[in-house]
Amino acid sequence: MDIHVLQSVPSANLNRDDTGAPKTALYGGVTRSRVSSQSWKRAMRISFNKDNLNQTGIRTKDAVVLISRKLQQLNTELDEENALEKAQAVLTTAKIKVDKNYKTGALLMISQGQVDKLAQYALNHDELDKKEVTKVLKGDQSLDLALFGRMVADNPELNVDASAQVAHAISTHEITPEYDYFTALDDLQEDDTTGAAMLGSIEYNSATLYRYANLNFHELESNVGIQAAIQGALSYIKTFVLSMPTGKQNTFANKTLPGYVMVTLHTDTPVNLVSAFEEPVSSEHGYFQPSVKRLENEYEVTQKFIEDPMLTVVLSKTKTVQGESVTDFSALLTRIKTYLQRVIENENINN
């Protein structure tokens, strides 16, 4: 499943580098605005959490504390020290290193279902079995864990292959960095006092962004099951399309919505269409319209190299020539859902 999005963003600093400047990328020989995939995935995880708490795992070094708290909920007679020791024993059984402060050596992604079952297992068993603990840590995956995966350096058995990929968003055109010089006055400043109490500058830019993400549906299905995979795929589309990183949002009020969304289902390979913009879009009347034309032309060109897509659905505020056009976002999600269910039913019949 490929998701292509074009989105116009006004003056903004969505994703900063170590100097506080908006991140950029050099592509096609010119500087582009860039928003990292990590930044957008973080925004998606926050959106998952708002929609449904069960969709979001917890990425933390305090997994021992999480399990110990659940242990004390299940057994109110268990004191804090014993609960922490039991929780630590569970993770060390799975070959996850825990230090003297009960913290894991690296951030560990863990779902609430895994926390609950690990605590219950620790209460029910005096002797812990590595295979059983590993089985728990591989099951009950939250949606973000199943989508974005998990790497556990201490024990690769606990790794979860990501079923989704998110590309760095880049502008379809060259950008020029701009600077906002600002001052602030002290409200209690004396009348005979002049000058600012504070001054500074913020770098920003504006851009029409090309955003791309994909999803291996069968990989997601193997992680969470068929029905959860269908709902998960729809949640993935929704959150990718509608979420947005919040960097400097209070300063710029830059929250916008996409103007173009294309979702394509393939049987062979994912295809990022960013090459449509290797030659940067040039325009005196806005970048969005010519970006749509470039993207759809590139989509048509790629069909010479791959199998015909099973389905292509497009939602756009401007005229398009590719795929099935829908009138609103709800209709797009419904079309994808109906098609996925039909394909899965056919697969089950054939099996």
C-alpha positions in Angstrom: 0.0 0.0 0.0 1.5 3.3 -1.1 0.3 6.6 0.3 1.3 9.8 -1.7 0.4 13.2 -0.2 0.9 16.8 -1.4 0.5 19.4 1.3 1.1 23.1 1.3 2.7 24.5 4.5 3.0 28.2 5.2 5.8 29.8 7.2 6.9 27.1 9.6 9.6 25.3 11.5 8.1 21.9 11.8 11.3 19.9 12.5 14.5 21.5 13.7 18.1 20.5 13.5 20.7 20.9 16.3 21.0 24.7 15.6 17.2 25.3 15.7 16.9 25.8 12.0 14.3 23.9 9.9 15.8 20.6 8.5 16.7 20.6 4.8 17.8 18.2 2.1 19.8 18.6 -1.0 17.9 16.9 -3.9 18.1 17.6 -7.6 21.0 20.0 -6.9 18.9 22.4 -4.8 18.0 22.9 -1.2 14.6 21.5 -0.2 12.6 21.8 3.0 12.6 18.5 4.9 10.6 16.9 7.7 12.2 13.7 9.0 10.4 10.4 9.0 11.0 10.1 12.7 9.3 13.4 13.4 6.2 12.4 11.4 6.1 8.9 12.9 6.1 10.6 16.4 3.2 12.7 15.3 1.4 9.6 14.1 1.9 7.7 17.4 0.5 10.7 19.3 -2.5 10.6 17.0 -2.9 6.8 17.5 -3.0 7.5 21.2 -5.7 10.1 20.9 -7.9 7.8 18.8 -7.5 4.6 20.8 -5.2 4.0 23.8 -4.8 0.3 22.7 -3.2 1.4 19.5 -0.1 2.9 21.1 2.8 1.2 22.9 5.2 2.8 25.3 8.8 3.5 24.4 10.8 3.8 27.6 13.7 2.7 29.7 11.3 2.2 32.6 9.7 -1.0 31.5 10.6 -2.6 34.8 8.5 0.1 36.6 5.6 -0.4 34.3 5.5 -4.2 35.0 6.0 -3.7 38.7 3.1 -1.3 39.0 0.9 -3.9 37.2 2.2 -6.6 39.6 1.1 -4.5 42.5 -2.3 -3.9 40.9 -2.8 -7.7 40.5 -1.4 -8.4 44.0 -2.0 -5.6 46.5 0.0 -7.5 49.1 3.2 -7.2 47.0 5.5 -4.3 48.2 7.3 -2.0 45.8 10.7 -3.6 46.2 9.5 -7.2 45.6 7.5 -6.0 42.6 10.5 -4.3 41.1 12.6 -7.4 41.6 10.0 -9.7 40.0 9.6 -7.3 37.1 13.4 -7.1 36.6 13.6 -10.9 36.7 11.1 -11.2 33.9 13.0 -8.9 31.6 16.4 -10.4 32.4 15.0 -13.8 31.7 14.4 -12.5 28.1 18.0 -11.4 28.0 17.2 -7.7 28.4 19.8 -5.9 30.4 18.6 -3.9 33.4 20.9 -1.7 35.5 20.9 -1.1 39.3 18.3 1.7 38.9 15.9 -0.7 37.2 16.3 0.9 33.8 16.9 -0.9 30.6 20.1 -0.1 28.7 18.1 1.3 25.7 14.6 2.5 25.0 12.3 -0.6 24.8 9.0 -0.5 22.9 6.4 -2.4 24.8 2.6 -2.6 24.5 0.2 -2.4 27.4 -1.0 -5.9 26.6 2.6 -7.2 26.9 3.0 -5.4 30.2 -0.2 -7.0 31.6 0.7 -10.5 30.5 4.3 -10.3 31.7 3.0 -9.2 35.2 0.5 -12.0 35.2 3.1 -14.6 34.2 5.5 -13.4 36.9 2.8 -13.8 39.5 1.9 -17.3 38.3 5.4 -18.7 38.0 8.2 -18.9 40.5 10.5 -20.3 37.8 10.6 -18.2 34.7 11.0 -19.7 31.2 12.8 -17.7 28.5 10.7 -19.2 25.7 7.5 -18.3 27.4 8.6 -14.7 28.3 9.8 -14.2 24.7 6.5 -15.5 23.4 4.7 -12.8 25.5 7.0 -10.1 24.3 6.3 -11.1 20.7 2.5 -11.1 21.0 -0.2 -8.6 21.9 1.5 -6.0 19.7 0.2 -2.4 19.8 -0.5 -0.9 16.3 2.6 1.4 16.4 4.8 -1.5 17.4 3.5 -3.7 14.6 3.8 -0.9 12.1 7.2 0.6 13.0 8.9 -2.4 14.5 11.2 -2.9 17.4 14.9 -3.6 17.7 16.3 -5.1 20.9 20.1 -5.2 20.7 20.3 -7.4 23.9 18.2 -10.1 22.3 17.4 -10.1 18.6 14.7 -12.7 19.1 12.6 -9.9 20.4 13.0 -7.8 17.3 9.8 -7.0 15.4 10.0 -6.4 11.7 8.4 -3.1 10.7 5.4 -3.5 8.3 5.4 0.2 7.4 7.9 2.7 6.1 7.7 6.5 6.2 9.9 8.7 4.0 11.4 12.1 4.8 9.0 14.7 3.5 10.7 17.1 1.1 9.5 20.2 -0.8 8.7 19.8 -4.4 10.7 22.9 -5.1 13.7 24.9 -4.0 13.4 26.8 -0.8 15.1 29.9 0.5 15.6 30.1 4.3 14.0 33.1 5.9 14.5 34.7 9.4 12.0 36.3 11.7 13.8 38.9 13.9 11.7 39.5 17.0 11.8 41.7 20.1 9.8 41.7 23.4 9.0 44.5 25.8 8.7 44.3 29.5 5.1 45.1 30.5 6.3 46.8 33.7 9.0 48.8 32.0 9.3 52.4 33.2 8.1 55.2 30.8 11.5 56.7 30.7 13.2 53.4 29.8 13.7 52.5 26.1 14.8 49.3 24.4 13.7 45.7 24.3 13.9 43.3 27.2 14.5 40.4 24.8 15.4 40.0 21.2 16.2 37.0 18.9 15.6 35.4 15.6 13.9 32.2 14.3 14.6 30.6 11.0 11.7 29.3 8.9 10.5 28.5 5.4 7.4 27.7 3.5 6.9 24.8 1.2 4.6 22.4 -0.8 5.7 19.0 0.7 5.7 15.7 -1.0 5.0 13.0 1.6 5.2 9.3 1.1 4.6 6.2 3.2 3.9 2.5 2.5 2.5 -0.5 4.3 3.1 -4.2 3.8 -0.3 -5.4 4.6 0.6 -9.1 4.9 3.4 -8.3 7.3 1.0 -6.3 9.4 -1.5 -9.2 9.2 1.1 -11.6 10.5 1.8 -9.3 13.4 -1.7 -8.5 14.6 -4.2 -10.8 12.7 -6.5 -10.1 9.7 -9.3 -7.9 11.2 -6.9 -5.9 13.3 -4.7 -5.5 10.2 -7.6 -4.0 8.2 -8.5 -1.5 10.9 -4.8 -0.9 11.4 -4.3 -0.1 7.8 -7.1 2.4 7.8 -5.8 4.0 11.0 -2.3 4.2 9.4 -3.7 6.0 6.3 -5.8 8.4 8.5 -3.0 9.3 10.9 -0.4 9.7 8.1 -2.6 12.0 6.1 -4.0 14.1 8.9 -1.2 14.2 11.5 1.4 16.9 11.6 4.6 17.5 13.7 4.0 20.4 16.2 7.5 22.1 16.0 7.0 25.8 16.7 3.3 25.5 16.0 2.4 28.0 18.7 4.8 30.5 17.0 3.5 30.0 13.4 0.0 28.4 13.7 1.0 26.5 10.5 -1.4 23.5 10.8 -2.8 22.7 7.3 -4.4 19.8 5.6 -3.3 18.0 2.5 -4.7 19.1 -0.9 -4.0 15.8 -2.6 -3.9 12.1 -1.4 -3.3 9.0 -3.6 -3.5 5.5 -2.1 -2.3 2.7 -4.4 -2.4 -1.1 -3.7 0.3 -3.2 -5.4 1.0 -6.9 -5.5 4.7 -6.5 -6.4 6.7 -3.5 -5.0 6.3 -0.2 -3.2 7.1 2.9 -5.3 8.1 6.3 -4.0 7.3 8.9 -6.6 9.7 11.5 -5.4 11.6 11.4 -8.7 8.7 13.5 -10.1 10.4 16.4 -8.3 14.1 15.7 -8.9 13.9 18.7 -11.3 12.4 21.2 -8.8 9.0 22.7 -9.6 9.3 26.3 -10.8 6.3 28.6 -10.7 5.2 32.2 -10.2 1.7 31.2 -9.3 2.1 28.6 -6.6 3.6 25.2 -6.4 0.6 23.0 -5.6 -1.0 22.7 -9.0 2.1 21.9 -11.0 3.2 19.5 -8.3 0.0 17.5 -8.7 0.6 17.3 -12.5 4.2 16.2 -12.0 3.2 13.5 -9.5 0.4 12.1 -11.7 2.7 12.1 -14.7 5.3 10.2 -12.7 2.7 7.7 -11.6 1.9 7.0 -15.2 5.5 6.5 -16.1 6.1 4.0 -13.3 3.5 1.7 -14.8 6.0 0.8 -17.5 8.2 -0.8 -15.0 5.8 -2.6 -12.6 2.6 -4.6 -12.6 -0.7 -2.7 -12.9 -1.9 -1.6 -9.4 -4.8 -3.5 -8.0 -6.5 -0.2 -6.9 -5.7 3.5 -7.0 -7.9 6.0 -5.2 -7.4 9.7 -5.3 -8.8 12.6 -3.2 -7.9 16.0 -4.5 -9.0 19.6 -4.3 -8.0 20.0 -7.9 -8.6 18.2 -11.1 -6.8 14.8 -11.5 -6.5 12.2 -14.3 -5.3 9.1 -12.4 -7.2 6.5 -10.4 -10.7 6.5 -8.9 -11.7 9.9 -7.7 -13.6 10.2 -4.4 -15.4 13.1 -2.9 -14.1 13.1 0.6 -11.7 11.4 3.0 -14.3 9.1 4.5 -15.1 7.8 1.1 -11.4 7.1 0.4 -11.1 5.0 3.7 -14.4 3.2 2.9 -13.2 2.3 -0.6 -9.8 0.9 0.7 -11.6 -1.0 3.5 -14.1 -2.6 1.1 -11.4 -3.6 -1.3 -9.1 -5.1 1.4 -12.0 -7.2 2.8 -12.8 -8.5 -0.7 -9.2 -9.4 -1.5 -8.8 -11.2 1.9 -12.1 -13.1 1.4 -10.9 -14.3 -2.1 -7.6 -15.3 -0.6 -9.3 -17.4 2.1 -11.5 -19.1 -0.5 -8.5 -19.9 -2.7 -6.6 -21.3 0.3 
